[in-house]
Amino acid sequence: MATEVDRLNGLLAPGGEPAKNFSAPLKKLLWDNVSCVRNHEGLTAVLRALCVAQTQGLPRVRARNVQELREALEFEYLLDTAEMVTRAALARTESRGTHYREDAPKPNNYRWLRNINIRMVNGAVKLSLARPVTIPDFEACEEEEL
């Protein structure tokens, strides 16, 4: 409890910039590189930028009032979520659904017809593959001629 209070007080300390100064560039970076069309180069560039933001950007985020405190907390969660999504997209070396990997344009059901489990462990993102997804009659539907 005390560490959380200290964290919030740190965000309310003088100096620094409001989170909104950091949010818009991050959202643009994510839109350009982690949205529907992706590739290894763009995803790794985002991870590098997130690492910089987490080590250099967060200490500069400050709030002068309750509204800015909410925005600062949302920015922290945005960074965590962005890292999770980006790492999962980088790990999944295929195109699936509306998520197209320019460097891996075809789906790979053998390897990737499964979920990726994502969790934070001691402040670090951990990915693991779930059991393969079973879809009844999946092969029959793929082979069926019309």
C-alpha positions in Angstrom: 0.0 0.0 0.0 2.8 2.4 0.9 4.6 1.8 -2.4 1.5 2.7 -4.3 1.0 5.9 -2.4 4.6 6.7 -3.0 4.1 6.1 -6.7 1.1 8.4 -6.9 2.9 11.1 -4.9 5.8 10.8 -7.3 3.4 11.5 -10.2 2.1 14.6 -8.3 5.6 15.9 -7.7 6.6 19.2 -9.3 8.4 19.3 -12.6 8.0 17.1 -15.6 5.3 17.2 -18.2 1.7 16.0 -18.4 1.1 12.6 -19.9 -0.9 14.0 -22.8 2.4 15.3 -24.2 3.6 11.7 -24.5 0.3 9.9 -25.3 -0.3 11.3 -28.8 3.2 10.3 -30.2 2.9 6.9 -28.7 -0.5 6.3 -30.2 0.8 7.4 -33.6 3.7 5.0 -33.3 1.4 2.2 -32.4 -1.0 3.0 -35.3 1.8 3.1 -37.8 3.5 -0.1 -36.7 1.2 -2.3 -34.6 -2.2 -1.9 -36.2 -3.5 -4.2 -39.0 -0.4 -4.2 -41.3 2.8 -5.1 -39.4 6.3 -6.3 -40.0 9.3 -7.4 -37.9 11.2 -4.1 -38.4 8.3 -1.9 -37.3 7.4 -4.1 -34.3 11.0 -4.1 -33.0 11.2 -0.3 -33.5 8.1 0.0 -31.3 9.7 -2.2 -28.6 12.8 -0.1 -28.6 10.7 3.1 -28.3 8.7 1.6 -25.5 11.8 0.7 -23.6 13.0 4.3 -23.9 9.6 5.6 -22.8 9.5 3.3 -19.8 13.1 4.2 -18.7 13.2 7.9 -19.7 9.7 9.0 -20.4 7.9 7.8 -17.3 10.1 9.7 -14.8 9.2 12.9 -16.7 5.4 12.4 -16.5 3.9 14.5 -13.8 0.4 15.6 -12.8 -0.6 18.9 -11.4 -4.2 17.9 -10.6 -6.6 14.9 -10.4 -7.4 15.0 -14.1 -3.7 14.9 -15.1 -3.1 12.2 -12.5 -5.8 10.0 -14.2 -4.1 10.7 -17.6 -0.7 9.8 -16.1 -2.0 6.5 -14.8 -3.7 5.8 -18.1 -0.4 6.5 -19.9 1.4 3.9 -17.7 -1.3 1.4 -18.5 -1.1 2.3 -22.2 2.7 1.6 -22.1 2.1 -1.8 -20.5 -0.7 -2.7 -23.0 1.4 -1.5 -25.9 4.3 -3.7 -24.9 2.1 -6.8 -24.5 0.4 -6.3 -27.8 3.6 -5.6 -29.6 5.5 -8.6 -28.1 2.6 -10.9 -29.0 2.5 -9.5 -32.6 6.2 -10.0 -32.9 6.1 -13.5 -31.6 3.2 -14.5 -34.0 5.1 -14.9 -37.2 2.1 -15.2 -39.5 -0.9 -13.3 -40.8 -4.2 -14.1 -39.1 -7.5 -12.5 -39.5 -7.2 -8.8 -40.0 -3.6 -8.7 -38.7 -1.4 -8.9 -41.7 2.4 -9.5 -41.3 4.1 -8.2 -44.4 7.0 -10.4 -43.7 4.8 -13.5 -43.0 1.8 -13.1 -45.3 0.3 -16.6 -44.9 -1.4 -18.2 -41.9 0.3 -21.1 -40.3 -2.3 -23.2 -38.6 0.1 -25.9 -37.5 2.1 -23.5 -35.4 -0.3 -20.7 -34.6 -3.8 -22.0 -34.4 -3.6 -21.2 -30.6 -3.8 -18.4 -28.2 -0.9 -16.5 -26.8 -1.1 -16.0 -23.0 0.3 -12.7 -21.8 1.0 -11.7 -18.2 3.1 -9.4 -16.2 5.6 -11.1 -13.9 7.6 -8.9 -11.6 7.1 -6.0 -14.0 8.2 -8.0 -17.1 5.9 -9.2 -19.9 5.9 -13.0 -20.2 4.4 -14.8 -23.2 3.4 -18.4 -23.4 1.6 -20.5 -26.0 -1.7 -22.1 -25.0 -2.8 -25.5 -26.2 -3.8 -25.6 -29.9 -7.3 -24.5 -30.6 -9.6 -27.3 -31.7 -12.3 -26.2 -34.2 -14.7 -29.1 -35.0 -14.8 -29.9 -38.7 -12.2 -27.2 -39.4 -10.3 -29.3 -42.0 -13.6 -30.5 -43.7 -14.7 -26.9 -44.1 -11.3 -25.9 -45.6 -11.4 -28.8 -48.1 -15.1 -28.6 -49.0 -15.8 -27.6 -52.6 -18.7 -25.4 -53.6 
